[in-house]
Each structure stands twice: as structure tokens, then as C-alpha cells.
Amino acid sequence: MARLAIKGGNPSAKDLFRLVPPWPAFGEKEKRALIEVLESRRWCRIYSGSRAELFESSFAEYHHAKHGIAVANGTVALELALKTVGVRQGDKVIVPAVTFIASASAATELGAVPVFADIDPETGNISPRSVREILEREDGVRAVVAVHYGGNPVNFDELKPIMAKNGVKLVEDCAHAHGSEWRGRRVGAIGDMGGFSFQESKSLTAGEGGIVLTDNDEYAAKARLIHNIGRVLGRPGYEHYILSSNYRMTEFQAAILLAKLDELKEQVEKKHRNGEYLADRLRRIGGVEPQKMESGVTKRGYYYFIFRYDQEEFGGVPKGKFISALRAEGVPADVGYGMPLYRQKAFSRDAFLEVMPPGTKYPGYDGMYLPGAEEFTKREVTLLHYVLLAEREALDMIAAAIEKIKENIGELKD
Ligand SMILES: Cc1ncc(COP(=O)(O)O)c(C=O)c1O
């Protein structure tokens, strides 16, 4: 019997971070790219031939999209997408109950009201059935924000017909899904628009950053105008065609992203292979079931590697204790966002109404209980994507640490 590290034993994965590369990574290429921007004295993207322009076309091409509009971060990417597809104050926007809060706050920033859809507890993604039920029940829904949770693409085959039938726009939240594919097509412009994040923890990063993708020419022109405070790039700087805000990405961000884009392409392939390998290892342990992927998923870009912890299989030991034990072994496991969004303080009556336009009716978030979201968050365990950038030995260490805990679960029962 091995003693668990949390009980003073030897951590079985103590060498894990010798095998996992540091994140975010950088080298001479990134340093040179930044210095070039500094020395060019063109730090803002408003000149033609900007790095932001080149990044937009390069990233859009990689993601099989016709247009890209680079922005300051992933939150405003979603805001810009929702605004562009026509979401206005008082509209409703369907959002999955389990996601980062920006998927919902992008709507409230426009004065629109999030309506939480349940999720499929096996995939972690928005449930098409729940979306259909909301559309049957509610008037005034303008858009659905579909999050590819952890990088796992949503079921477009089921969602798109529902959107089309109800005249509702589909905005993909791709903050977790760089490189993810549905039936051979990369996500982002499969729906009407898609928003990505390049925040520090994401698969492609400049510390902060974002992009909106679309195949729709009109949306692209409109988003470009909105993102540049109503100006048209290339026209005189003080001609404004609409009232809006400034969402622009800096040239420093664009330079880093351009320097890292080729690396992302290779990393997506490696993470996909390693994700499959780790999933296979976990399936054989039992009680730690990897997040299910639909058959339409042809490539999984990862933000989170996720598995569902089955307390019964681990002798009734609660998830929190299991995670503490796993961390003590050296595996940086976590709980994702920890709760359905409707349980966040920000969605309590007073906090919500304070930021919404006068006259907004409180949708009763405080009394919500969506079974799929509850079940998923109760069991969800996450590992950040960069562990999948290590060699197989590291993944074997993770699996071995879980096996060790399972074999010695008695030590956690007190
Ligand atoms: C699902 C999801 N949507 C949107 C965002 C917002 O991105 P950003 O942090 O770049 O504003 C994030 C970032 O964490 C996210 O995880």
C-alpha cells in the first residue's frame, strides 16, 4: 500500500512540471516581434498593412472563416458579435448555465437579458433540447451563445436547424476552442459569428486579446465599423459613421499572436492526440469518465481536459477531497468554474438589477435549478490544456496518481 501524499506519502507526480512546458511560452521569435513593433513606432493598428490586419486574415484562414476582426479581449469579442448580429437592449440571449461569466455578461453589457439553458452533463455543452424549450416558452430571444466548453464543439447538427426555424442568431463562444473542428470544419464561423479569447491561459495568447470571425460580409463590415468607434480603416481618422466604442487590438498583441500562430497549429494536433491518450487511460481506471465528445467532433482543441468524478466509485469520498489529494500528488486539478452561473452573486436580484436598464424584470435566477448543470458541476474535474503539451510520460504520471488515490481511498475516509 502506498501512502497518499496528502497523508505524508511520496507525491507520485512530483516531477510532472519538469515534463510540462511553462505557460505561456516565449522565445526569441516573440522577443524580436515585440522589439520590431516598438521600433516601428506603429503601436496602434490604424495604419494599412498593420500586424493586426495580417493576424486577422491568418487566423480567419486557419479557422476556415472568411473574415476576422481582432479585438482587445475575448469578452468584448462576444459583445461585438452580439451587437453585430442585432442584439439590443431588452432582447433575450440564451446562454449555457455552465461557462465563464463573460458568455453572459457580454449580453448584459448591451442591456440584454441572459436566459440560462441547461447543459448536457456528459458533454458539458449547451443542450439543444433546452434551447428548443426556451424558444417555445420565451418571446424576444435574439441570439444563442453556444460555448464549446473546454474546447469540445457543440452539436451544430442539432442546434443550427433550431436557430434557423426560430430566426435566432448563433454566436459561438470559442474562447476554449482554438483549433477545434466539427465535421472537418474549424469552429468560429459555423454559426453567424464566433468570438475567441487570447487571454494568458488560452491556447493562443498575447496576455489579452480576442477576435471575431464570420463568413457574412455584411456582419464583417458592420463589426469592423463598430470596433473602430464608427470609423472606416483607410478613411480619414475623424470621419465617424456610427456611434460606438473602441475594441481595437494593439500591434503588440498582434505581433505576439502572429509569432505564435504556427506553433498553435502543431500544439492542437499534439493536444488532440494526448487528450485521446489520457482519456483512454482514465476510462480504464473507472470512476473518472472523460468528457464525452459527439461523433461530429473531428478535432478537439483543448482549453480544459475534463473528467467526471464518480464519488461512489471512490468509496463515497467527496470531489473536493479527491482534488486536494490529487494536487498533493502533484497534479494541478481544479473544478472549472465551480458552479452554474445562476448561482453567482452577480445574478442575485439586487446585483443584476443594478447594472440593467431601468424597468428590467428580474428573471428569477436565484431560484433556478437546472439538473444537467448541477450534475456536471458537481462532478467536473479540470486540467488546464498545457499538461497535454507534455510527453506521454507526464500523462502516465497523471493516470498513475489517480490510480494511486483510488487504490488507497481508505486513507481519505475520515
Ligand atoms: C468561455 C469564455 N468566454 C469568454 C471569455 C472571455 O475572454 P477574455 O478573458 O479574453 O475577456 C473567456 C475567458 O476566460 C472564456 O473562458
The ligand as an SDF file (V2000), in Angstrom:
LIG
                    3D

 16 16  0  0  0  0  0  0  0  0999 V2000
  -15.8420   30.6630  -22.2340 C   0  0  0  0  0  0  0  0  0  0  0  0
  -15.2010   32.0200  -22.1790 C   0  0  0  0  0  0  0  0  0  0  0  0
  -15.7990   33.0340  -22.8100 N   0  0  0  0  0  0  0  0  0  0  0  0
  -15.2620   34.2670  -22.8220 C   0  0  0  0  0  0  0  0  0  0  0  0
  -14.0880   34.5480  -22.1660 C   0  0  0  0  0  0  0  0  0  0  0  0
  -13.5950   35.9600  -22.1080 C   0  0  0  0  0  0  0  0  0  0  0  0
  -12.3230   36.1350  -22.5820 O   0  0  0  0  0  0  0  0  0  0  0  0
  -11.3410   37.2570  -22.0050 P   0  0  0  0  0  0  0  0  0  0  0  0
  -10.8330   36.7710  -20.6860 O   0  0  0  0  0  0  0  0  0  0  0  0
  -10.3020   37.3340  -23.0570 O   0  0  0  0  0  0  0  0  0  0  0  0
  -12.1090   38.5230  -21.8860 O   0  0  0  0  0  0  0  0  0  0  0  0
  -13.4150   33.5170  -21.5160 C   0  0  0  0  0  0  0  0  0  0  0  0
  -12.1320   33.7870  -20.8390 C   0  0  0  0  0  0  0  0  0  0  0  0
  -11.7400   33.2900  -19.8520 O   0  0  0  0  0  0  0  0  0  0  0  0
  -13.9910   32.2170  -21.5070 C   0  0  0  0  0  0  0  0  0  0  0  0
  -13.4030   31.1990  -20.8690 O   0  0  0  0  0  0  0  0  0  0  0  0
  1  2  1  0
  2  3  1  0
  2 15  2  0
  3  4  2  0
  4  5  1  0
  5  6  1  0
  5 12  2  0
  6  7  1  0
  7  8  1  0
  8  9  2  0
  8 10  1  0
  8 11  1  0
 12 13  1  0
 12 15  1  0
 13 14  2  0
 15 16  1  0
M  END
$$$$
